Amino acid sequence: MKKLKFLRTEPGFCRVYYRGSENSLYCFQVSWGKNFELFLCTKDGEPSHQVPITRTLDMLPLAACPLTTSFSAWVADQEHICLSQ
């Protein structure tokens, strides 16, 4: 499993950004309802294409806002996403 390091949130675009070990930029973006999809992003942070969500996250966003609350709850329900200890 690839490990992703939390980078930032962008509530205006409903995105949570992570950096991959290979220095690639990824974002989880709200897709429908309270579900998220993972995208590989361009260097400018724009989603390029969807990728499988078999990743380990180093941490969840700490800021309290509707996006981060929804994202954290969604991650807790996903069996294929692990949080590193």
C-alpha positions, 0 to 999 in steps of 0.5 A, spaced: 500 500 500 502 506 498 503 511 504 500 518 503 502 524 507 497 529 509 498 536 505 492 541 506 484 542 505 481 546 500 474 547 502 472 551 497 473 545 492 471 540 497 478 537 496 483 534 501 490 533 499 495 528 500 503 527 497 505 520 495 511 517 497 513 518 490 512 526 491 506 525 487 500 530 489 493 526 490 486 529 492 480 526 495 474 530 492 467 529 494 464 525 488 456 525 490 453 525 497 458 524 502 462 519 498 469 521 496 474 519 490 481 519 490 485 523 484 492 524 481 493 531 481 497 536 476 502 540 479 497 546 480 493 541 484 487 540 479 485 533 479 487 529 473 484 522 473 481 517 478 486 512 481 484 506 486 483 508 493 488 503 496 492 507 500 495 508 507 494 515 510 499 518 515 493 522 518 486 525 517 485 533 517 485 536 524 481 543 522 474 542 524 470 544 518 464 540 514 469 538 509 474 535 514 468 532 519 465 529 513 472 526 510 474 523 517 467 520 517 467 517 510 475 514 511 472 511 518 467 507 514 472 505 508 475 498 509 481 499 504 484 505 507 488 504 513 491 510 518 498 509 519 500 508 527 
